[in-house]
Amino acid sequence: MTANELFSKMEGRFGKYHDGGVVCSNGEDLKSVVCEIDWYSLYHVMTDRNALYVVHHPVSDFALKLSEINPEEKQDDIRSEAQNWLLEFRARELQVNLAVAHTMADKMLEAELSDCLEGAKGQQIVTRINGFFDRFFNPHPALVILAAARRLLDQDVAAQVVLGSYGYEVKQDVIYVDQCGMEETEQAITIPHSLVDAAAMSLWKAAARALIFQQ
């Protein structure tokens, strides 16, 4: 299975998003998947032509697509950041496979955490979120519960996970589970951004490996 074939299968299962995809492919069969959060973590380790190197944060032209998903991202600012293209230049020089996961990985995490919180209300929400992330890192960085969300927890309301969503409509009787620094309401339980990214990429890698080795 080549990089393009694998990513096509992943999109078939988890959805296609503008800010993710294969940056470059050498057409060779994959034997492993290497995932990192930022471009610089992969820059010096891309040595295996039979590996798919996957970065969470968008690089190259996929970085420009961020403005379509998050209006706060400006294309002029993205174009001015030269490092957004350095990883692609390196991958093409070494003739290795490179891809971007970003929103697909975030949506995978959003879906799994949503399933985990189904039927949970009040303090059950906090307990289940902590238990969910214990699967990936135990101990893990602490959740941040904003004041409005803390009041709603005492009212036994339900939660909605919005880890991969932007511009959602806020309802008064809902707690929103979001990333720290990305929340769009004070009714939020926020999860450290690094924990979200690492967990999302862990899910992406596991799913990709399952597809490669099921052949």
SVG drawing of the C-alpha trace seen along z (x, -y; Angstrom):
<svg xmlns="http://www.w3.org/2000/svg" viewBox="-30 -39 48 48">
<polyline fill="none" stroke="black" stroke-width="0.4" points="0.0,0.0 1.5,-3.4 1.1,-6.7 -1.6,-7.9 -3.5,-4.6 -3.3,-4.6 -4.5,-8.2 -7.4,-7.6 -8.5,-4.7 -8.2,-6.9 -10.3,-9.6 -12.9,-7.0 -13.2,-6.0 -12.7,-9.3 -13.6,-12.0 -11.7,-14.3 -10.6,-17.7 -8.9,-20.5 -6.0,-21.0 -4.7,-17.4 -3.4,-14.9 -0.3,-13.6 2.4,-16.3 4.6,-14.0 4.9,-10.3 7.6,-8.0 5.1,-5.3 6.8,-2.6 4.9,-0.2 4.7,-1.3 6.1,0.7 5.7,-1.9 4.1,-5.1 5.9,-7.9 3.8,-10.6 4.9,-13.9 3.1,-17.1 5.4,-19.8 7.5,-19.9 10.8,-20.3 10.3,-17.0 10.4,-15.2 12.9,-17.2 16.0,-15.2 14.5,-11.8 13.1,-11.2 15.4,-8.4 13.1,-5.5 11.7,-5.4 9.1,-2.8 7.7,-4.9 4.9,-7.4 6.0,-10.5 2.9,-12.3 2.8,-15.7 -0.2,-17.0 0.2,-20.8 -0.3,-21.6 2.7,-22.4 3.1,-23.4 0.0,-24.3 -2.1,-22.5 -1.2,-25.3 -2.9,-27.8 -6.1,-25.8 -6.2,-26.7 -7.8,-30.0 -10.8,-28.1 -11.4,-26.3 -10.4,-28.9 -11.1,-32.6 -8.5,-33.8 -5.8,-32.2 -4.6,-34.6 -3.0,-33.4 -0.5,-36.3 0.7,-35.4 1.0,-31.7 2.9,-32.5 5.4,-34.7 6.4,-31.7 9.1,-30.0 9.2,-27.0 5.8,-25.9 7.5,-24.7 10.9,-23.5 9.6,-20.0 8.3,-19.4 11.6,-20.5 13.4,-18.1 11.0,-15.2 11.3,-15.7 15.1,-15.9 15.2,-12.6 12.4,-11.0 10.3,-10.0 6.6,-10.0 5.1,-13.0 1.5,-13.7 -0.5,-16.1 -3.3,-14.7 -4.5,-17.8 -8.4,-18.1 -8.8,-14.4 -6.9,-13.4 -8.8,-16.0 -12.1,-14.8 -11.2,-11.2 -10.4,-12.3 -13.6,-14.4 -15.7,-11.3 -14.1,-8.9 -14.4,-11.4 -18.0,-12.1 -18.8,-8.4 -17.0,-8.3 -19.2,-11.1 -22.5,-9.8 -25.1,-10.0 -22.7,-11.7 -23.9,-14.7 -22.4,-16.9 -19.2,-15.7 -19.4,-12.4 -18.2,-14.5 -14.9,-15.4 -14.4,-11.9 -14.9,-10.4 -12.7,-12.9 -9.9,-12.2 -10.4,-8.4 -10.3,-8.8 -7.0,-10.6 -5.5,-8.3 -5.5,-5.8 -2.8,-7.8 -0.9,-9.5 -1.2,-8.7 -0.8,-11.1 -1.7,-13.7 -1.9,-17.5 -4.9,-18.8 -8.1,-19.9 -9.1,-23.6 -12.7,-24.1 -13.9,-27.7 -16.2,-29.4 -19.4,-29.2 -18.8,-25.5 -18.2,-24.8 -21.6,-26.3 -23.2,-24.1 -21.5,-21.0 -23.5,-21.5 -26.7,-21.6 -26.1,-18.2 -26.1,-19.3 -24.6,-17.4 -21.4,-18.1 -20.6,-18.6 -17.1,-17.9 -15.8,-20.5 -12.1,-19.6 -12.1,-19.8 -14.8,-22.4 -14.8,-26.2 -17.6,-28.7 -20.1,-26.5 -23.4,-27.9 -23.2,-28.2 -26.3,-27.0 -26.9,-28.1 -27.4,-24.6 -24.4,-22.8 -20.8,-22.4 -18.3,-22.5 -15.2,-20.4 -12.5,-22.3 -8.7,-22.9 -7.1,-25.4 -6.8,-28.7 -9.2,-27.7 -12.5,-27.9 -15.2,-30.1 -17.3,-30.3 -16.8,-30.5 -19.0,-27.4 -15.9,-25.2 -13.9,-22.4 -10.6,-22.9 -7.9,-20.3 -4.3,-21.2 -3.5,-21.7 -0.5,-19.4 -2.5,-16.6 -5.2,-16.9 -2.6,-16.9 -0.7,-13.9 -3.8,-11.9 -5.2,-12.7 -2.0,-11.6 -1.9,-8.4 -5.4,-7.5 -4.4,-8.4 -1.3,-6.3 -3.1,-3.3 -5.8,-3.4 -3.2,-3.8 -1.1,-0.9 -4.2,1.3 -4.9,0.5 -1.3,1.2 -1.0,4.5 -4.5,5.9 -3.4,6.7"/>
</svg>
